[in-house]
Structures are given as structure tokens and as C-alpha cells.
């Protein structure tokens, strides 16, 4: 008796309960193999093979998620097969983010928290199975293909807390999907322990200066992260691990908060933050913990615009910082390859020929003049005489320094 086969594709639809009133719709592609009697044309049987991936459609509802992803109940989907019977399948939530294949994730505006590990390993094991039929052998099978889709995440306007390890990636290489962007619509207050650790392609997250709790390791190994824009009043409540490494290996990070407040200078908190060159220190227990590499950078690895001729990173410290005496006495140069230059909150804005230069006032250190916006072509020209005449066709700003007069030029 001869048989022939055909294939039919469809999707199983699941609804997961992520909280008392928070839900998530998930689809799972499947392939139905139908066996026909080639003589009688009758259906002799069919079977369903799942495609090995999930598609998260939306997260919606109101209020908080459960505390941890392990509390999320399993979900079941049912579909009617060609022969009239039903096919049911139950899956665990912990498998869904890992085998997700979508390139965007939206957390609805009514959701207030993200559960611990809720989206850990998002897209980390994304694979899809394409069906094929070999007419020579009469066999069918599936080609497994890895899917890499970096994910754009939007956090809705109601979100207030991001849980522990909420977005930890599966792997630290670009062979696996990672977060490509995070858009924050509201005012997040708390970022959990290691929430975004190892998200290596993120270039920035604008939290609108609202988070006041940023727990240990939250941005560790985010190599390309340039800014996070948290509150100046931030603190950490959880350093479990220990995880005194919140910004460790954020090589490109230059902006933490409006005044770049750094706290808990210990462990490896700011190790290899090569672009963090202007800070306000708010630390009253500096001397009580290990700090040998807390702000360490390699020689010549820092921001080229802020290196001295020996490769040490000139680090501007706000004179109005709340500085523990241990900080001032600590050997920044030998231990961290940094040199302190103190600046005040006073500055002069110079607008000239369509350009804007902000000139800060320095109280101590090696940098009497610093420009934030266009430093690379700001120059000084020494003028002659006790009452020198400014050069024509240059800026109108003339300054005195160490007994000499200088004119600011481009």
C-alpha cells in the first residue's frame, strides 16, 4: 500500500499569567504532517511537530508581575488536527524567552514591575525548524536554523521596578541575540541586581534621571554603554554576590547622572570606565572597603582627550563633592592611573560665531581651562605685553593665567 504526505503550518496560541493581572500572549509555530492512503485517498493519520521557537506578542495588564519568573504558571494551547482530533501542548515560561524569535518586546503601560529573571536569556537559543520531504526516500525531516534578532525593548509608562537579572543575556558573544535598544517611557525607580549585565551592544538607556535604587552589577560588562541617566540621589540596596561592580567594564560610559554622582567606591565598581572623566563624589565610607581597582584604568586606555603625556587619565572631580578624607589621601595615580583635577560648579558660556564653549572654573590641578563641547579645537594664544592688544578675527575672550595673558582662539 502506497502513502503520500502533505504538510500544513499553523500556530499554537498561549496566554501566560505573569502577575495577578498581568498577561503575555505567545505563539508557537507548528507543522502538521498528514498521511494519506494513495489508493483510497483516506487520511491514515497525522502528527504535529513544533517549530522549536516562540513569538512573544505582547505583555499587558495592570499592576505588578509575580516576584520571580518561577512563580509564573505553565500555559496550555490546543489545536484541532486535520483528522478531527485535538493536539494539546503545555510549556513552561522559563523556556519562552530563551527560545523567543521576535525582534521587539513591549511592556504595556499598565505593568508596574518586571519579575526576577522574567526575560533572562531573551532570544538566547532562538532556532527554527523548516520542514522538508525527500521524495526519493519517502522520508520527511526538519532543517534547524539559528535565528539572531537583536531585540528593541520598550518599557511602558507605568513601570517602576526592573527585577533581578531581568534581562541577562544567554551569551556574551554576538552569535546570540541581545538587546539593541531600551526605550523607557516612564519613571523607573529601581533597577535590580545584575538587571542588564553583559548587554554588550547597548549604547545607552535614558532613564530620565528617575531611578534612585540601582543595585549591584546592574550594568556590569555593558561594553558599549555610553549613558544611563539615573538620579543623582541613587543608591544600592543589594550587593549580593558580592557585586560591587555595577559599572565594571563599561568602557564607553561617560554619563551616569546629571552631576555624574559616583558612590560606593570599592570592589570593581568603576573599573575600566575609561570615558568617565568628570565626576561628583558622594561617598562617606571610602576607607572601610577594598578599593585597589575600584576606579582603575589601563595606561593610555582612557579618553584620548583627557590623557596626559604619560597616559594617565585626568579625572575632574567636583569641588563640591562630599568627599571622605580617605579619597583625597588615596594614591589615584599609582593605583588607578588617574590624576585629579578639581573643578567648581561655576562656568562661563562663550557663544561665538555659531559655536558654544563652556569654560569651567578650576581650583586645583593641571587643567586651568576645559571645554566640554568642542575641546578638540579650542586653543590659547599667548599675548605680549602687560596690557596686550587682542588679535583680530579671534574670540573676544582674553584670560590671565600664571602672570601671562592669553586669547581664546579656534
C-alpha positions as CSV (number, residue, x, y, z in Angstrom):
1,X,0.0,0.0,0.0
2,X,1.4,3.4,-1.0
3,X,1.2,6.5,1.1
4,X,1.8,10.1,0.3
5,X,2.3,13.1,2.7
6,X,1.5,16.7,2.9
7,X,2.4,19.4,5.4
8,X,0.2,22.2,6.9
9,X,1.6,25.0,9.0
10,X,-0.1,26.8,11.9
11,X,0.4,28.4,15.3
12,X,-0.4,27.3,18.8
13,X,-1.6,30.3,21.0
14,X,-0.8,30.5,24.7
15,X,-1.6,33.1,27.3
16,X,0.7,33.2,30.3
17,X,-0.2,34.8,33.6
18,X,2.8,36.9,34.6
19,X,1.1,38.5,37.6
20,X,-2.3,38.7,39.3
21,X,-3.5,41.0,36.5
22,X,-0.5,40.8,34.0
23,X,-0.6,38.6,30.9
24,X,1.5,37.7,28.0
25,X,0.4,36.3,24.6
26,X,2.7,33.8,23.0
27,X,2.6,32.0,19.7
28,X,4.4,28.8,18.7
29,X,4.6,27.8,15.0
30,X,4.0,24.1,14.2
31,X,4.0,21.8,11.2
32,X,1.3,19.2,10.8
33,X,2.3,16.1,8.7
34,X,-0.7,14.4,7.1
35,X,-0.5,10.8,5.8
36,X,-2.9,9.8,3.0
37,X,-3.6,6.4,1.6
38,X,-2.6,6.9,-2.0
39,X,-5.3,4.4,-3.2
40,X,-8.3,5.3,-1.1
41,X,-7.3,8.9,-0.6
42,X,-8.2,8.5,3.1
43,X,-6.3,10.2,5.9
44,X,-4.4,7.5,7.7
45,X,-3.0,9.7,10.4
46,X,-1.3,12.9,11.1
47,X,1.3,14.3,13.6
48,X,2.4,17.7,14.8
49,X,6.0,18.8,15.1
50,X,6.7,22.1,16.9
51,X,8.9,24.5,15.2
52,X,11.3,25.0,18.1
53,X,10.6,28.7,18.8
54,X,8.1,31.1,20.4
55,X,6.9,34.5,19.4
56,X,6.0,36.9,22.3
57,X,3.3,39.1,21.0
58,X,2.6,41.5,23.9
59,X,2.8,41.9,27.7
60,X,-0.3,43.7,29.0
61,X,-2.5,44.2,32.0
62,X,-2.1,46.3,35.2
63,X,-0.1,46.2,38.4
64,X,2.9,44.1,39.4
65,X,4.2,40.9,38.0
66,X,5.0,38.0,40.3
67,X,8.2,38.4,42.2
68,X,10.1,35.8,40.3
69,X,9.7,34.0,36.9
70,X,9.5,30.7,38.7
71,X,6.0,31.7,40.0
72,X,4.6,32.0,36.5
73,X,2.2,29.1,35.8
74,X,2.6,26.8,32.8
75,X,0.3,27.5,29.8
76,X,-1.5,25.1,27.5
77,X,-2.6,25.5,23.9
78,X,-4.9,23.3,21.9
79,X,-5.4,23.0,18.1
80,X,-7.8,20.7,16.1
81,X,-5.8,18.4,13.8
82,X,-6.8,17.5,10.2
83,X,-8.2,14.1,11.3
84,X,-10.6,15.8,13.7
85,X,-8.7,15.0,16.9
86,X,-7.1,17.7,19.2
87,X,-3.5,18.3,19.9
88,X,-2.6,19.9,23.2
89,X,0.8,21.1,24.4
90,X,1.9,22.6,27.8
91,X,5.0,24.7,28.0
92,X,7.0,26.4,30.8
93,X,7.5,30.2,30.8
94,X,11.2,29.8,31.5
95,X,11.6,28.2,28.0
96,X,9.7,31.0,26.2
97,X,12.2,34.0,26.5
98,X,15.1,31.7,25.7
99,X,13.5,30.3,22.5
100,X,11.9,33.6,21.5
101,X,12.5,34.8,18.0
102,X,10.9,38.3,18.0
103,X,13.0,41.4,17.4
104,X,10.9,43.7,19.7
105,X,9.3,43.5,23.1
106,X,6.8,45.9,24.5
107,X,5.9,46.0,28.2
108,X,2.4,47.5,28.5
109,X,1.9,50.9,30.1
110,X,-0.2,49.4,33.0
111,X,2.6,47.0,34.1
112,X,4.5,48.3,37.2
113,X,7.2,45.7,37.8
114,X,9.2,43.1,35.9
115,X,9.7,39.7,37.7
116,X,13.1,38.4,38.6
117,X,14.7,36.6,35.6
118,X,11.5,37.2,33.6
119,X,13.3,37.9,30.3
120,X,16.6,36.4,31.1
121,X,18.3,34.8,28.1
122,X,15.8,36.6,25.8
123,X,16.3,35.1,22.2
124,X,19.3,33.3,23.6
125,X,18.6,29.9,22.0
126,X,16.4,31.0,19.1
127,X,16.1,28.3,16.4
128,X,13.5,27.4,13.8
129,X,12.8,24.1,12.1
130,X,11.9,24.1,8.3
131,X,10.1,21.0,7.1
132,X,11.3,19.1,4.0
133,X,10.2,15.9,2.3
134,X,12.6,13.6,0.4
135,X,10.7,12.1,-2.5
136,X,13.5,9.6,-3.1
137,X,13.5,8.0,0.3
138,X,9.9,8.8,1.2
139,X,11.2,10.4,4.5
140,X,10.4,13.8,6.0
141,X,12.5,15.9,8.3
142,X,13.4,19.4,9.5
143,X,16.3,21.7,9.0
144,X,17.3,23.5,12.2
145,X,18.3,27.1,11.7
146,X,19.6,29.5,14.3
147,X,17.9,32.9,14.4
148,X,19.7,36.0,15.5
149,X,17.4,39.0,16.0
150,X,18.6,41.7,18.4
151,X,15.7,43.0,20.4
152,X,14.4,46.5,20.8
153,X,12.7,46.8,24.2
154,X,10.1,49.4,25.2
155,X,9.3,49.8,28.9
156,X,5.8,51.2,29.4
157,X,5.0,54.4,31.2
158,X,3.8,52.6,34.4
159,X,6.9,50.6,35.0
160,X,8.6,51.3,38.4
161,X,10.8,48.3,39.1
162,X,13.0,46.1,37.0
163,X,13.7,42.8,38.7
164,X,16.9,40.9,39.5
165,X,18.6,39.6,36.3
166,X,15.6,40.6,34.3
167,X,17.5,41.0,31.0
168,X,20.6,38.9,31.5
169,X,21.7,37.6,28.0
170,X,22.3,33.9,27.2
171,X,25.9,34.5,26.0
172,X,28.3,37.4,25.7
173,X,29.2,36.9,22.0
174,X,27.3,38.4,19.1
175,X,26.4,34.9,17.9
176,X,23.4,35.3,20.1
177,X,20.6,37.8,20.1
178,X,21.0,40.8,22.6
179,X,19.1,44.0,23.4
180,X,19.7,46.5,20.6
181,X,17.9,49.4,22.5
182,X,15.8,50.1,25.6
183,X,13.3,52.9,25.4
184,X,11.9,54.0,28.8
185,X,8.6,55.8,28.6
186,X,8.0,56.4,32.3
187,X,9.8,56.9,35.6
188,X,11.5,53.7,36.7
189,X,12.5,53.9,40.4
190,X,14.5,50.6,41.0
191,X,16.9,48.6,38.8
192,X,17.5,45.1,40.1
193,X,20.7,43.2,40.8
194,X,22.5,42.5,37.5
195,X,19.4,43.5,35.6
196,X,21.3,44.4,32.3
197,X,24.6,42.7,32.9
198,X,26.5,41.7,29.8
199,X,24.2,43.5,27.3
200,X,27.2,44.3,25.2
201,X,25.7,46.1,22.2
202,X,23.5,48.6,24.1
203,X,24.8,52.2,23.6
204,X,22.6,53.9,26.1
205,X,19.5,53.9,28.3
206,X,17.7,57.2,29.1
207,X,16.0,56.6,32.5
208,X,15.1,60.3,32.6
209,X,17.1,60.7,35.9
210,X,14.4,58.9,37.9
211,X,15.9,55.7,39.3
212,X,17.1,56.1,42.9
213,X,17.9,52.4,43.5
214,X,20.5,50.8,41.2
215,X,21.6,47.5,42.7
216,X,24.9,45.7,42.3
217,X,26.1,44.6,38.8
218,X,23.2,46.3,37.1
219,X,25.3,47.4,34.1
220,X,28.4,45.2,34.5
221,X,30.1,44.4,31.2
222,X,27.9,46.6,29.1
223,X,30.9,47.4,27.0
224,X,29.4,50.0,24.6
225,X,27.1,51.7,27.1
226,X,27.7,55.5,27.0
227,X,24.9,56.8,29.3
228,X,22.2,55.6,31.7
229,X,20.8,58.9,33.1
230,X,19.8,57.8,36.6
231,X,19.1,60.1,39.5
232,X,21.9,61.9,41.4
233,X,20.4,60.5,44.6
234,X,20.9,56.9,43.5
235,X,22.0,54.2,46.0
236,X,22.3,50.5,46.1
237,X,20.4,48.2,48.5
238,X,21.7,44.9,47.2
239,X,25.3,43.9,46.5
240,X,24.7,40.2,46.8
241,X,27.5,38.2,45.2
242,X,29.3,40.3,46.2
243,X,28.6,42.6,43.3
244,X,30.5,45.8,43.9
245,X,30.9,46.1,40.1
246,X,27.8,48.0,39.0
247,X,29.6,49.8,36.1
248,X,32.6,47.5,35.7
249,X,33.9,47.3,32.1
250,X,31.6,49.9,30.9
251,X,34.4,51.1,28.7
252,X,32.5,54.0,27.0
253,X,30.4,55.2,29.9
254,X,30.6,58.9,30.4
255,X,27.2,59.9,31.8
256,X,25.7,58.3,34.9
257,X,23.5,61.1,36.3
258,X,23.2,64.9,35.9
259,X,26.3,65.5,38.1
260,X,27.8,62.1,37.5
261,X,27.5,61.1,41.1
262,X,29.7,58.1,41.9
263,X,29.2,56.2,45.2
264,X,30.4,53.0,46.9
265,X,34.0,53.4,45.6
266,X,35.1,49.9,46.4
267,X,35.4,46.4,44.8
268,X,35.4,46.9,41.0
269,X,32.5,49.4,40.8
270,X,34.0,51.7,38.1
271,X,36.9,49.6,36.9
272,X,37.7,50.2,33.2
273,X,35.3,53.1,33.0
274,X,37.7,54.7,30.5
275,X,35.5,57.6,29.5
276,X,34.3,58.5,33.0
277,X,36.4,61.7,33.3
278,X,34.2,64.1,35.2
279,X,32.6,63.1,38.5
280,X,31.0,64.3,41.7
281,X,31.9,62.0,44.6
282,X,29.3,61.2,47.3
283,X,31.0,58.6,49.4
284,X,31.4,58.7,53.2
285,X,32.8,55.2,53.8
286,X,35.6,55.0,51.3
287,X,38.2,53.8,53.7
288,X,36.3,50.8,55.0
289,X,36.5,48.5,52.0
290,X,38.8,47.1,49.4
291,X,39.3,49.7,46.7
292,X,42.5,48.8,44.8
293,X,40.8,48.6,41.4
294,X,37.6,50.5,42.1
295,X,38.3,53.2,39.5
296,X,41.3,51.6,37.7
297,X,42.0,52.2,34.1
298,X,44.9,51.0,32.0
299,X,47.5,53.5,30.9
300,X,46.6,55.2,27.6
301,X,43.2,53.3,27.6
302,X,41.2,56.3,28.8
303,X,39.5,59.1,26.8
304,X,42.3,60.4,24.5
305,X,41.1,64.0,25.1
306,X,41.8,63.6,28.8
307,X,45.1,61.8,28.9
308,X,48.3,63.4,30.0
309,X,51.6,62.7,28.1
310,X,52.3,59.6,30.3
311,X,48.9,58.0,29.6
312,X,47.3,58.8,33.0
313,X,43.6,59.8,32.8
314,X,42.9,63.3,34.1
315,X,39.7,62.9,36.1
316,X,37.8,66.1,37.0
317,X,36.3,66.0,40.5
318,X,33.7,68.5,41.5
319,X,35.0,70.6,44.3
320,X,31.5,70.5,45.9
321,X,31.7,66.7,46.3
322,X,31.0,65.1,49.7
323,X,34.5,63.6,49.9
324,X,35.8,61.3,52.6
325,X,39.3,62.3,53.6
326,X,40.5,58.9,52.5
327,X,39.6,59.7,49.0
328,X,41.9,62.8,49.0
329,X,44.7,60.9,50.6
330,X,44.4,57.8,48.3
331,X,47.1,57.5,45.6
332,X,44.9,57.8,42.5
333,X,47.9,57.9,40.1
334,X,49.7,54.7,41.1
335,X,46.6,52.6,42.0
336,X,44.1,53.8,39.4
337,X,46.2,55.6,36.7
338,X,44.1,58.7,37.3
339,X,45.1,62.3,38.1
340,X,42.7,64.5,40.0
341,X,41.8,68.0,38.7
342,X,39.2,69.8,40.9
343,X,36.6,72.0,39.3
344,X,33.7,74.1,40.7
345,X,30.1,74.4,39.6
346,X,31.0,77.9,38.2
347,X,31.4,78.2,34.5
348,X,31.4,80.7,31.6
349,X,29.3,80.0,28.5
350,X,31.0,81.5,25.4
351,X,28.9,81.8,22.3
352,X,30.9,83.0,19.3
353,X,30.5,82.6,15.5
354,X,27.8,80.0,16.0
355,X,29.8,77.9,18.4
356,X,29.2,77.2,22.1
357,X,32.0,76.7,24.5
358,X,31.6,76.1,28.2
359,X,34.6,77.1,30.2
360,X,34.7,75.7,33.8
361,X,36.5,77.2,36.7
362,X,39.2,75.0,38.2
363,X,40.5,75.3,41.7
364,X,43.4,72.9,41.7
365,X,45.1,70.5,39.3
366,X,46.7,70.7,35.9
367,X,43.8,72.0,33.8
368,X,43.1,75.7,34.1
369,X,40.7,75.6,31.2
370,X,38.4,72.9,30.0
371,X,35.8,72.8,27.2
372,X,33.0,70.2,27.2
373,X,31.6,70.6,23.8
374,X,34.3,71.3,21.2
375,X,37.5,70.9,23.2
376,X,39.4,69.5,20.3
377,X,39.8,72.8,18.5
378,X,39.8,75.3,21.4
379,X,43.3,76.9,21.7
380,X,45.1,79.5,23.7
381,X,47.4,82.1,22.1
382,X,49.8,83.9,24.3
383,X,49.7,87.7,24.0
384,X,52.7,90.1,24.6
385,X,52.9,93.0,26.9
386,X,51.3,93.9,30.3
387,X,48.2,95.3,28.5
388,X,48.2,93.3,25.3
389,X,46.0,94.1,22.3
390,X,43.7,91.2,21.3
391,X,44.4,89.7,18.0
392,X,41.8,90.4,15.3
393,X,39.4,87.8,13.9
394,X,39.5,85.7,17.1
395,X,37.1,85.3,20.0
396,X,36.7,88.3,22.3
397,X,37.7,86.3,25.4
398,X,41.0,87.1,27.0
399,X,42.2,85.4,30.2
400,X,45.1,85.8,32.6
401,X,47.0,82.7,33.8
402,X,50.2,82.4,35.8
403,X,51.1,86.0,35.1
404,X,50.5,85.9,31.3
405,X,47.7,86.9,29.0
406,X,46.0,84.5,26.6
407,X,43.4,84.9,23.9
408,X,41.0,82.1,23.2
409,X,41.1,81.0,19.5
410,X,39.7,78.2,17.4
